[in-house]
């Protein structure tokens, strides 16, 4: 007869801490990606401020910026400007709260 044994308290705790560790690692990875996107955004504004050129290649920012759910920006697809600005401002706000 097959019986299913409940995991020992130590095994259950280890499994729970493993899930917590993965969640924390994921959170750190996302925060790092957001920090890189904000760094690129600062570079865009620095270039616009300090340059007399009429154009700037913001590919670095677009490659690091993500939509909710960590979906990357498809640079060949037209996006809603208001939605894009809202997401950028949310990103700035989130990282500002995390830094405080």
C-alpha positions as CSV (number, residue, x, y, z in Angstrom):
1,X,0.0,0.0,0.0
2,X,1.4,3.4,-1.0
3,X,1.3,6.1,1.6
4,X,2.1,9.7,1.2
5,X,4.2,11.1,4.0
6,X,3.9,14.8,5.0
7,X,7.2,16.6,4.6
8,X,9.2,17.1,7.8
9,X,9.0,20.6,9.3
10,X,12.6,21.1,8.3
11,X,11.9,20.1,4.7
12,X,8.8,22.3,4.6
13,X,10.8,25.3,6.0
14,X,13.5,24.7,3.4
15,X,11.0,24.6,0.6
16,X,9.3,27.7,1.8
17,X,12.6,29.5,2.2
18,X,13.6,28.4,-1.3
19,X,10.4,30.0,-2.7
20,X,11.1,33.1,-0.8
21,X,14.7,33.2,-2.1
22,X,13.5,32.8,-5.7
23,X,11.0,35.6,-5.2
24,X,13.6,37.9,-3.7
25,X,16.1,37.1,-6.5
26,X,13.4,37.9,-9.1
27,X,12.6,41.1,-7.3
28,X,16.3,42.1,-7.3
29,X,16.6,41.2,-11.0
30,X,13.6,43.4,-11.9
31,X,14.9,46.2,-9.8
32,X,18.3,46.0,-11.5
33,X,16.6,46.1,-14.9
34,X,14.6,49.1,-13.9
35,X,17.8,50.8,-12.7
36,X,19.4,50.2,-16.0
37,X,16.4,51.6,-17.8
38,X,16.5,54.8,-15.7
39,X,20.2,55.2,-16.3
40,X,19.5,55.1,-20.0
41,X,16.7,57.6,-19.6
42,X,19.1,59.9,-17.8
43,X,21.5,59.6,-20.7
44,X,18.7,60.5,-23.1
45,X,17.9,63.7,-21.2
46,X,21.6,64.5,-20.7
47,X,22.2,64.3,-24.4
48,X,19.1,66.4,-25.2
49,X,20.3,69.0,-22.7
50,X,23.9,69.1,-23.7
51,X,23.7,68.6,-27.5
52,X,22.7,70.8,-30.4
53,X,21.8,67.8,-32.5
54,X,18.2,67.4,-33.5
55,X,18.0,63.6,-33.0
56,X,19.1,61.0,-30.5
57,X,19.2,57.3,-30.8
58,X,17.4,56.1,-27.7
59,X,17.8,52.4,-28.6
60,X,19.7,51.8,-25.3
61,X,16.7,53.0,-23.3
62,X,14.2,51.1,-25.4
63,X,16.2,47.9,-25.1
64,X,16.1,48.2,-21.3
65,X,12.6,49.6,-20.7
66,X,9.8,47.0,-20.2
67,X,6.1,47.1,-20.1
68,X,4.3,45.6,-17.1
69,X,4.9,41.9,-16.9
70,X,8.5,42.6,-18.0
71,X,7.5,42.6,-21.7
72,X,10.2,44.3,-23.7
73,X,9.4,47.3,-25.9
74,X,9.0,46.3,-29.6
75,X,10.7,49.3,-31.3
76,X,9.0,48.5,-34.6
77,X,5.5,48.7,-33.1
78,X,3.7,52.0,-32.6
79,X,2.9,52.6,-28.9
80,X,0.4,54.9,-27.3
81,X,2.3,58.0,-26.1
82,X,0.2,58.6,-23.0
83,X,0.5,54.9,-21.9
84,X,4.2,55.1,-22.5
85,X,4.7,58.3,-20.5
86,X,2.5,56.8,-17.7
87,X,4.7,53.7,-17.6
88,X,7.9,55.8,-17.6
89,X,6.6,57.9,-14.7
90,X,5.5,54.8,-12.8
91,X,9.0,53.4,-13.2
92,X,10.6,56.6,-11.9
93,X,8.2,56.7,-9.0
94,X,8.7,53.0,-8.1
95,X,12.5,53.3,-8.1
96,X,12.4,56.6,-6.2
97,X,10.4,54.9,-3.4
98,X,12.8,52.0,-3.4
99,X,15.8,54.3,-3.1
100,X,14.2,56.3,-0.2
